[in-house]
Structure formats: structure tokens, C-alpha cells
Amino acid sequence: MNHAITLAMLKARLHENGLAYKVLRSGSMEAVVTQYGGRVFGPFESEDAPGLFWANSAFAGAENFRALIESKDWNIGGDRIWIAPEIPFFVKDRTRFKETYVVQPEIDPGNYLLSGGDGHIALEQNVTAQVFQMRFPKKRVHMQRTLKPILNPLQEMAEVLYFGMEMNSSFTDLSPESRMPIEFWDITQLNPGGEILIPSTTKLEYVDYYAPIGKFIQSHETFSTVKATGTDEFKIALPALQLLGRAAYVSCYDETRYYTIIKQYNNNPSTPYCCEPADRPGMRGCSLFIYNDSGGLGGFTELENSGQTISDGSGIFKSQDQTVYWVYIGPYRQICDIVRRFTGIAYREGTYT
């Protein structure tokens, strides 16, 4: 693994800065849930092991991490919740997307409350965020997610380490008079070097958001694969109608083992899904997104999914969504078998059937 922030490093930085956290144990690994930014880090095999979610390299040193926190920088890593659509919550002028992109501190790191214990951890916050280029200036929402461990559906698999987590998310519009479609946005930052596997009903269509993805995607009849390099910027959106609500990330863990992160989310083709590219207003209906960093933000890949759309004229102002994560570390052949059983894709590094 080419990015190694260990559990010991993470805990040391949080302790040094008085940042509250809780530990979620599941199977043979554990994750860390932080109040700052409402993040989930890990999972970790041991105190000296790297987390499988990407974490900012600032965690490696006390001085750099303190500077990161004092700046209220959003990019600390882990799994996070944002508000969608990206336009108008993050972009002041869609004709100058990159130049006017801003992460409002009210959204991230926000002001989370952290509660619960090892078997049930909750994060929640009220957010008052600016909306750009709208007839009203602000939008108020309540965001909550609860996390709990889940059983291993492959308990018969020997020689593998397991971590399982269920996340139940509640997203409530507190200002329905300011009408606009909104969704929660779950973003998992991944260490680069592996591949994302996406099962589908047909050969996937996709929407390029930035520079064309080109050679980094391979499309097959019932699945696609995306290279996670962390050094080549692209973002694609995938239509809910063609997806099955599950994707897997596969990568090398150490000299003898691989790992997979399998993410299952609530995919509903009848949901309008309100995110759209800056230069193509109205191109909506995508529930899954993949972003690959150029390296300028630290070198990571993101697997992102949208929640159910609310406040879109349907009279519904609260959503409830569930996301499930199954994580395994083990010998290459067993990881290949696990990926096949969860996705139907016969994965062998570099080849697929």
C-alpha cells in the first residue's frame, strides 16, 4: 500500500489536538469515527497497520496536522458526508467551475455532535450553507448518520480478516420554503493503486465531468473497471438505471495479501438525482460518481454515491438511506473469490470475465 497512515498515528494526532473520537470494532478490524469533520477512518488491522481509507499525510506529524486543523481544511481523508448538488453548494460560478470552487466550513468540517458507543455510534449536525446563483441566499439542513458493526456474510472463508459496517443516514430539509432539490452525498476516499469494479445491467454509459477518463476505464457487457491512480484527474457519473447499487475496490495490501472494500448503497432509478456537470445543465439521474485526484490534493480516488432526492416538488423533505461496507484482507485467490461472490465479476488482476 503506497499511503501508510497507521492507527497509532491517527490516534496520536487526535489526542494531541483534543479531538473527540470513538472506535467501531467489527470482525477482526476497527474503524475510528471522529467528531471533527464527521469522518470514518480505517478500517485498521492493528495499531501499526495502515487504514484502508485514504488519510491525509499530515497525520504523520504533529506540526503538519495541527496546521491542517487550524486552517479548517476539509481534506483530512476517510469517509464523509457532504450536501448535493455540487452546484450551487460548492460552485459560485458554473462557467468558472474550478476557479470558483469552495468548500464551505459550515459543511466541512462543520460542527458535528458525536455520541454512542462501540456498537452504535452517531454523528449529526445542523448546517446553514450558502447557495450560490439562487434567488435565496441560504439553505438549512439536518444531517445524521449512525454506524454499527454487521455480521460477516462469508464466515466460512478462512485466512481473511473482516470488517463490516452499516451506515444509516437521515437528511432533513429545515428550510423547505427555499425550494430546490437536495441530497446527501457519501464520499469514500480510497488509497490509490487498485481498481474499482462496477457491476451493471448493460454496458455502462458514463458522463465525463472534467477531462475525459480515456484509458482509465474499461467497459464490458455487464460491468466496468476504473483504475484508481491518484495522479490523473477525472470524474465520471454513472446512471442509476444501469447500476445495481454495489461496487468493489480491489488493491494490494502488502507483500502477500490483497484487500477489497465493497460498498452497497440505495440505488433507485426513479430518484431524479440532482447532480449535474457544470457545462451541461439538466444532465441528471446519476447515483454513483468516481473522482480521481491529480495528485495536487494528496493523491487519492473517491467512490461517491448520492442519497435519495428530497425537496424536489414531491412533498418529501426527509430522506432515509442505508450504506453497507464489507471489507476483507487476505490471500489474493480468496479476495478474488470474495469479489466474485459479491459482484458476479470474475476478477483476476488485469483480466475479467
Helices and strands as residue ranges (DSSP letters): H 7-16, E 21-26, E 29-34, G 36-38, E 40-44, G 57-60, H 62-70, E 79-84, H 86-89, G 94-96, E 113-117, E 120-130, E 138-149, E 161-173, E 183-190, E 195-199, E 207-208, G 214-216, E 217-219, E 223-227, E 234-239, G 240-242, E 246-252, E 258-264, E 286-292, E 301-306, E 318-330, H 332-343, E 347-348, E 351-352
